[in-house]
Each structure stands twice: as C-alpha cells, then as structure tokens.
Amino acid sequence: MARDHGFHPVRITRVVEETADARTFVLDAPWPYRAGQFVTFRACGVLRSYSMSSSPDTDGELMTTVKRVPGGLVSNWMLDNLAAGDVVEVTRPAGVFCLRETSAPLVAFCGGSGVTPVLSLVKSALATTRRRVRVLLANRDADAVIFRSALADLADRHPDRLEVHHHLDVLNGFATETQLRNFVNTDTHADFYVCGPAPFMDLAERALRAHGAGADQIFVERFGSADASPAEQEPAAETAAEPAAETSREEPAAGDGTPEDEPREDGTVTIVLNGKKHTVPQHPGETLLQSARRAGLAPPFSCEAGNCATCIAQITAGEAKMRVNNALDDDEVAEGLILTCQGEPVSADVTVVYED
C-alpha cells in the first residue's frame, strides 16, 4: 500500500495545558505529514481521530490537541491519565483538510477546538506562501479560546497578512449567518476552511454558499464515531456544544423478502483480512465494510462517514466507488486505496485487502 495505516507505539514527550479542558500532546513520531492532517488513536477499546496543531513547515515536533468532551470516553481518559513518557498507539497522519496550491486568500471559521487543524494550516500558509490569512474563532468565552497567544504572536509577526477575529458567545450571542458573511466581505475568491461543532459548520457552509462561494472553495473537517453515543462522539475539533457527528447509513436488513435485499447471484465481494480470504454475495447498496461484517469479520473502522481513514483497504480486483471521501487524495485513489465504509461495488466481483 502507498500509506501505512497500522497502529504504532508512540511516546508522549510533553503535555501542554492549553486551557482548563484542552491539552496538546507532543508525540515522538518523526513522520512526514501535511498541515491540517490528523492521527487516529487506539485507546479504551475504541478509535478516535484528532488533528495536528503543529505544522511540518514550522514545528520540529508532531503535536495533536484534544479537548475534553463531557462524557467522552477517550478525550477524558487522555486528559486525566496521559503524561510525558507514556506510550500510545497511533496511526500515521492522514486526511485531506490541507492547503492547495493557490495564491487566493485563506479564510477560516473555527468553533472551539476546530482551531486545531486551522492553526496548522495558518502556520504553513504564512511560512510557505504570500497568501493573506483571515481567521474567525467562535468560543463560549475568553477562557475557552485555544491557541489565543499563539495566534496573537503570529498576527504580530505578520500584521500585513494575518487577521484574527474572536467571537465570544457570552458577549455577542451565537454567531449568525449575517456575521459570517460580513466577515467574508469581498474575499469571495478565497479558499474557506471550516471546523467545529456540526451546527457551527452547517451555519458557516450556508453563509458561504449564500455569499457566492463555490463548492470547490469550501473545505470542511468533520469527525464522528458512528458506534458511540452522542456524548462519546469526539471530533478532532470540538466545543462544549454537541459534537460534529456524522449519520452513518444502516446496514441493509437481509432476508426480509424484499427484492432490493436479495443477494446478487452474479456478484461477489471477497475480503482478505489477517491473511485469510472470505467471499460473500454482493447485496445492493451495501458498502464493503458492511459486506465484511456480514461475513462475520471485524475489520478496522471508526467514523463510518468517510473522514478518518481508519477503514482503509486496497482494491486488488474489480472496482468500487466511494460515496464520500474526505481522507484519501487522488493519487491514493488511483492506486486502488479505498475507504471501505464508503465503497460500493460497481463491478460484478470485487476483492478488497486489508493491511496486516
């Protein structure tokens, strides 16, 4: 495979307290990565993805920042238990919430710890381009603002290129579509990056589209765990509001006698997991991950929304098409990599291989 998505033991070298309920974990992991990407942790028997707050262009260490989610299984465990010297299981970096080659301004809307990947992007944009950068951060109050001093320092060093605007709910109420459109102003040709709680991201997308931004200009980072309760869903960027949960598609109910649930007699899905091969008939509308589960297998997955890349595998025969892809770049797709939670067969027979 082009990219290793297995889990690796990684030592925490430092833990930095950003706010009362947010910590940055500095990892001894000298992996290449792109600004805006994330890593996935395996902890407490589940998987959770968190974005990097570091930039490969300005920081010598890989850092990921985690905000406590009330009732969250992993975020609470990490903040309450992990310290320098501890070892965690982590994947290599992944994700496509990244800068593209352009001279257009970068305009970002962040809710709470949605600033985490945006800080990474801002650092790289300022260090490697001449782009203007504008960031709006929405938070409950001043004490909840993550990276306030880091962004202020960047603004002091780049006064002609970086503008940071803070929206505090306790002073200004919740952000409105009109306020977000006013922040965009005349920068309708910018690249727009959005990360935060689901309601905030939906608001920002509506505001941007109403202001004339095209779909190819808007980049949204969403994380969620389909198998967790709402309180346990932990996006890479989260505030005290409801997490940015994605709704997963349910597995089709087999054997209820309806024609659409009948297996295709002329189609098969072959899954290779842990070196063993399993073949099942295709079911219309079923993803490769769902087919693997129906075969009695337990392949890796997390968000089931096409965001985290935990379920990545390789198509070695046949063809499948992804409903959503927010994790693999074009070269990786061309090499046959697929997000199995989103991949549906489009050929009669498909073989998918999970990395050992």
N, C-alpha and C positions, 0 to 999 in steps of 0.2 A: 504494500500500500504506500501511497505517497506520504501519508501522515500517520504517525503513531498515536492512537487514541487509547492505549492501555494506561493503567494507573501505575504511578511511580512513587516510591517513598521519597519525600522531600522534607528537609529540615527547616524549621522556622528559625530565622536568625534574630529577628526583633519583632516586637509587637508595639505598635504606636497607637496611643489613645487619641482619636480624632475628636470625638465628642463623648458625652456620657454614655451613648449607646452605639458607638461605631468604632471599630478598630481596623487598623491596617496591619496585615500580616506580611512581613518581608520574608520571601522564600529563597532558599539556597538552590535555585534552579536556573542555571545559565542557558536557558532555551531561547532560541530566536522567536520573536513574535512581532505582531503589528499593533500599533496603537489602537485601542478600542476593543481588543480581544478579551477573552475570558478563559479561566481554567475551571475544571469540574472537580470537586472534592468528593471522596467517598468516606462518609462518616455516619455513625449511628445507624448503620444498615441501609442508608439511602444515598442518593447522589444529589448534589446541589452545585450550581454554577455561579461563580462570582467574577466580576470584571476586574481587570487590572487598572489600578490608578497610576501605575508607573508608565513611562514611555521608553521604548527602546532607543530613542534618539537623545534622551536627556538623563536617564537614570541608569546606574550601573547594577541595580538590583531589581528583581521582579517583585512587585507588590500588588496584593489584592486586598480590597477593602470590603468589610462586612458590617452591615447594620443589623442590630437586633430587631427581630420581628416578634411582636407579642405572641407567645405560644409556639413560635417557630422551633422546630426540633434541632436543626443544625446550627443556625445562627446563635441561638442561646448557648448551645454546647461549646461552640468555638470561642465566644466571648468570655464564657465563665471558666473554661478549662485550659485553653491552649496558652502556652508561654514559650519564650525563647528556648530552643533546644529540643522541643517536641517535634516528632516526625508525623507527617500527614500523608495520605495517599491522594495524589493529584494527577490529572491528565496534562498533557502538553497543551499549550494555548490553541484556541480555535475561535471562530466567529468571523463575521463579515461586516460588523459595525465599524468600518475602517474608513480612512481618508481615501479619496480617489484623486487622481492627477487632474487638477484644475486650478485656475487662478481665482475662481469665484470666492466670494466671502464665505466664511463658515459661521452659521448662526445656530446656536444650540439652546434647547429648552430642557431644563433638568428639574425633576421633582425629587426632593430629598436626596437619597444616595444615588439617584440617577446621574449625579455629577461624577460618579466614579469613572466610567469609561470616557466621559466627556473631558475630564481633566487630562487623561491620557492623550486624547485627540488634540486638545488645545496645546499641550506641551510640544507635540510633534509638529503641528501646523506652524507654530511660532518659530521652532528651531530649524525647520527644513524648507519653509516656503515664505513667500511675502504676502500671504493672504491676510485680509482683515478677519478678526475673530470677535464675535459678539455672543455673550452667554447670559441667559436669564435663568436664575435659580429661584425656585419656589420652595419655601420651607415654612414650617409651623411658626417658628420664632428664631431669634438670633442664635440662641444656644443650640439649635438643631442644625445649623449650617456646617456642613462638612467641607473641609479644604478652604475655608474662608481666607486664612492667612496665605495659603499657597497661591490662590488666585489673585489676591491683592498684590503679592510680590511680583507675580507675572505681569500684572497690569502696570505696576510701577516701572518694570523693566522694558515694557513695550507699550508706552502710553499712546502711541500713534496707531497701534494695531489691535489692541485688546480692550474691549469694553465689557464690564461685568455689572449686571443689574440684579439686585436682590429684591424678591417679592416675599414679604413676610405676612402670613395669613392673619396673625394677631393684630396687625396694623392695617392691612389693606383688604382683608377678606380673601376668599378663594380667588385665584386668577380667573379671568374671564376671557372669552374668545376675542373680544374687542381689545383687551390689553395685550394679548399675544400678537394680534395683527398689527397693533400700533408699534410693538417692539420690532417687528419685521420691517415696517416702514417701506422704504424704497428698495430694500435688498431682496426683491423678488427673484433675482437670478442666482441667489446663494444656494449652497448645499445646507440642508437643515437636518440636524441630529436631535432626536427626541428620546429621552429615557426617564423613567419614573413610574409611579403608580399608574395602573391602567386608566382610571378616569382622567388623569392629567394628560397622558399620552393621547387618548382619544380626543380630548379638547384641543391639544396642540395640532393634531392632524387635521381636524375640522377647520381650525383657524388658518392653517397654511393653505389648504385647498381653496378655502373661500377667498384667500388673498391672491390666488393665482399660481401657487407653486405646483409644479408637475410632480407626478408620482415618482419620477426618476430623480427628483431632487430631495426627497424625504427619506431619511434613514431612521428606523425605529428599532430599538433594542428591547425585546420582551423575553422574560424568563418566567417559568412557572413549572410546577410539578403536578402532573395530572393525577397522580396517585395519592396526593396529600390532601388533607383537609384545608379549607381556605386559610386558616390561621397558620398552617405549616408551610404554605407555598412561599418560597423565598427567592425572589428575583435577584439578579445581580445588583439592581438598584432599587431601593425600597424606602418608603417613608412610613409613618405611623398609620397612613391610610391603608385601604385594602390592597393586597399585593397585586402585581400585574399578572394575573392568572390567565392562562390560555385555556379555552374549552376544547378538550380532545374529542375526537369522533369515536363513538362507541363501536365496539366490535359487533358485526352483524350476528344476529341470532340464528344459529344453524338448526335445521331440522324442524322449522315450523310450517313447512309445506308450501311456502310462497315461492313462486318461480325465481325471484331475484336472489333467494338464499340457496338455491340449488347449486352444487359444485359444477364447474365446467368440466365435462368429461374429457375435453381435449386439451386442457391446460393444467400445468403443474407448477408448484413452487418448491424448489429444492434449497434447503437451508443447511449450510455447513457451519457447525458451532462446536468448538473444542475438538476439532478434527473429525467429527462424526457427521455423517450425511443423513438428512431426513427429508422425505418428499411427501407433499400433501397436494390434493387437488386445489386448483385456484377457486376462490369464491369472489364473485363480482363485488367491487367496491371495497375489498379488503386490502389493507396495507401488508407489506412484507413482514412487519413486526407482528401484526395480528395473525398472519399465517404461521409464523414461528411459534407463537403462543398456542395456537390451535394444535400444533404438532406436539405440544407438551413440553416445549423448551422454555428456557428463562434467559433470553439474550439481554444484553445491557440496554437500558433506556432510562430517561428521566422526564423531560418536559412533555413529550409526545406532541409538540407543537412546531417542530422544525427549527428550533432555536439553539439547542445546546450541543448537538453533535455527539451526544453520548451513544446513540444507537447506530453510529456509522458502520457500514459494511461495504463490501465490494461486489458489484455485479460481474460475474465471470462468464455468464451465458444468458442470452436473451436480453430483454430491455424492460425497464420500468421508468415511470415518470413520477416526479415529486409534486405533491400538491403545494407545499410550501418549502422554501429553502432559505433559511436565514443563517446558515452556518458554513456552507461549502462554497468555495469560489469556482469560477468557470473551469479552470484547469483541472481541479479535483473532480468535478462532474464529468469532464471529458475523459478522465482516466478510469471512470467506472465507479467512483465512490458514490454512495447514496445514503440518505437518511431513511432508515427502514421504517420509521414511524410515519413517514410521508410518502413512501414509494409504493405505487400501484403497478402491477404488471401490465405491459402493453403488448407483450408477445405471448405466444401460447405457452412457452416454457421459460422459466427464469431460474437461475441459480445465483444465490447470494451467499457470500462467505464472510463470516465474522472473524476478525483477527484473534489469534490465540492469545 
